[in-house]
Amino acid sequence: MASKANPFAFLQQVRSETSKVTWPSRRETMISTAMVLFMVFFAALFFFAADQLISWAISFVLSLGN
């Protein structure tokens, strides 16, 4: 069973590990953000079109029964 860790030691370890992180540059962050927004827009457009198509198809099939 693990013993309780010292909070001060834990914070030192967190600080040590955080210093090893390679943080993205501002340019990389902006490019990644733009790519995500672009993909979200096209995914939303795709799912809207798919929803409209499926809705139309279901309405068409149900109208055949009348």
Secondary structure, 3 states (H helix, E strand, C coil): CCCCCCHHHHHHHHHHHHHCCCCCCHHHHHHHHHHHHHHHHHHHHHHHHHHHHHHHHHHHHHHHCC
